[in-house]
Amino acid sequence: MGDYWTTDRTTNNGTTGGARALTAGILMVGWVALLWALEGIDTATGNALDTYGISPRDPAELRDVIPAAFLHSGWEHVASNSVPLLVLGFIAALAGLRRFAAVVVTIIVVSGLGVWLTAPANTVTLGASGVVFGLLGYLLVRGFVDRRPWDVLIGIGVALVYGSLLWGVLPTQSGVSWQGHLFGLAGGVAAAFFFRRPRRAPDNLVTV
């Protein structure tokens, strides 16, 4: 006697694409607004928040790996990260918030630890660019890892628009943490493998 294996065609958590897009948009607008608010506080307090940046190879500084990703060294710095973070984060968050949260945490930790291990002595590193590079790397490879043609196309589109950012992993600009960029990119690629989607059975697959 035969049976069949059905597959779920609903979106993540049973929500519609429009609802997911709205949720992703609200999340990323809120995130970027938080970065600007924190920079406002930092400016008003004479850069008091800069102490939460990462100073390399000091065990006490490991606690700053996460907060450093939300702080910046000035308005120009936060402005340069805001648009790519908003766009790339929105695209990544469309696939589901739980997966997105896991990806972002992985990127922040890998990027921050990479900076802590390899940044020059007597420096302080902070900024969301590690997350930006991580999301870029994640979106570039996600479709190939998950074997989802639509996500491959999204990755190609992301590469066309933001691919030039990849030059930022090279030590070509003084005062810019290429270490944060490089390890953020590596964290995003790793996250695509860590949190890959399970292979889905073909629709209406019949077993006997």
N, C-alpha and C positions, 0 to 999 in steps of 0.2 A: 504494500500500500504506500502510495507516494505522499509526500508532504511538500511544503514550499517554505522558503526563507524570504520573508519580506523585509524591506528596508524602509527606514523612516525618512520621509521627504520633508518633514517640518524643519524649520530653521532652529538654531540653537535656542534651547529653553522654550521652544514653542512660540517664539516671537516672530513677527513679520520683519521683512527686510527694512521697511520704513521705520519701525520701532527701534531696530538695532542701529540704524543710521542716526536717529535722533539721540539715542543713548550715547553712542560713540562721540557725536558732536558735542553734547553737553559735557561729557567727561573731558574732552581735549580742550575745549574753551575754558573750562574750570581750571584745568592744569596750567595752561598758559597764564591765566589770570593770577593764579597763585604765584607763579614765578615773578610776575611784575610786582605783585604786592610785597613779596619778600625782598625784591630789590629796592622798593620804596622804603621798607623798614631799615634795610641795610644802609641806604643813603642817609636817612634821617638820624641814624644812630652812629654816624661816623665810621661806617664799614665794620660795625661790631660783629656782624654775622660771618665775616670772612674767616673768623677763627674756626668755623666748621668746615673749611676746606681741608684737603688731604695733604698732610706733610709726610713725605715718604719715609718708610722703614722705622717709624716710631710706633710701637705697639699700641700706645694710647690713641693713635690717630685712626685705628681701624673702625672705631665707632663713628667716624665721620664719612665713611664710604657712602652711606645712603644720603645724608643731608647735603653733601657736597654736590650731588646731582641736581639739586633744586636751587642752588645759589649761583650768583654771577658777579663779575667784577665791574659792572657798570651798565648803564642803560643801553649802550651800543652792543654790549655782549649779549644781554638778554634779548634784544631785538633781533640779533642775527640768528638766534636759535629758535625763536618763536614760530615763524612760519613753517620751516621744515618739520619741527616737532608736531605742530598742529596737523599738518597734512599727512605725514607718515604715521603718526599716532592714530589719526582717524581711520586711515585705511586698515591698519593692523587691528584696531579695536572692533571693526565690523565683523570679524570672525568669532567674536565672543569675548566677554569681559574677563572671564576666569582665565582663559588662555592668554589673553593680553596681559593681565596682571602678572602671570607667571613669567612671561617673556620679558617684561620690563624689569622685574626684580632680578632675573638672571643677568640681563644686560648691565644693570647698575652695579651689581656685585662683581661681575667679571671686569668691567671697566675700572671700577674703583680699586680693586685689588691689583690690577695691572699697573695703575698709576702709583699705588703705594709701593709696589715692588721695584719699579723701573724709573720713576721720575727723578730728575736731578736733585741732589741734596739742597736744602735750604730754599725749597720752593713750596708754594701752596697752590693746589689745583682745585678748581671748582667750575661748575657749569653743566648744562644739560646736553652739550654736544656729544658726549659719550653715548647718551641715550639716542640721540639723532642718528649717529653712525650705526648703533646697534639695530635700530628699527629699519634702517636702510639695508643692512646686511640680511636681516630677517626676511624682509619682503622680497629681496632679490632671489633668495634660494627656497623660500617656503613652497612655492608651487612645484618645484622639481622634487623636493623631499616628499611632499604629500601626493605627488602625481595628480595634480588638479590643473587641467589646462587653463581654466579661468585665472587661477592665481599665478600661473606662469606668465600670462598676458599682463596681469597687473604688475608683476615684477619687471617685465620689459618696459612698461610705461614708466615705472619708477626710475629705472636705469636711465631712460632717455631724459628725464627731467632733472634727476638729482645725482646721476652717475659721476658728474665732475667732482662731487664732494669727496670721492674716494682718494683724490690727491692729498687730502688732509691727513692721511695716515703716514705721510712721509715727513721727516724732520726738516721742513723747508722754511718755516716761519717762526721767528723768535717770539717767545711769549705765548705760543699756542701749544697746548698739550697734544702732540701727535700720539703720545702713549694712550691718553684717554680715548682718542679716536680709534686707534688700532685695536685696543682691547675691547672697546664698545662694539666695533664691527665683528670681532671674533665672538663676543658674547651673543650677538644677534644671530649669527650663523649657527652657533651651538644650540641656541634656543629653538631654532627651526627643527633641529634633529631631536632635541629633548622632548619637545611637545608636539611632535608630528601627529597628524590625525591618523587613526587606525584605518586600514584599508576597508572599504565598504563592499559588501557582497553585491554582485550584479542584481539589478531589479528583476524580480520574478524568477530568481534562480530556483529550479526544481530539483529536489533530491529524491532518490528512490531507494 
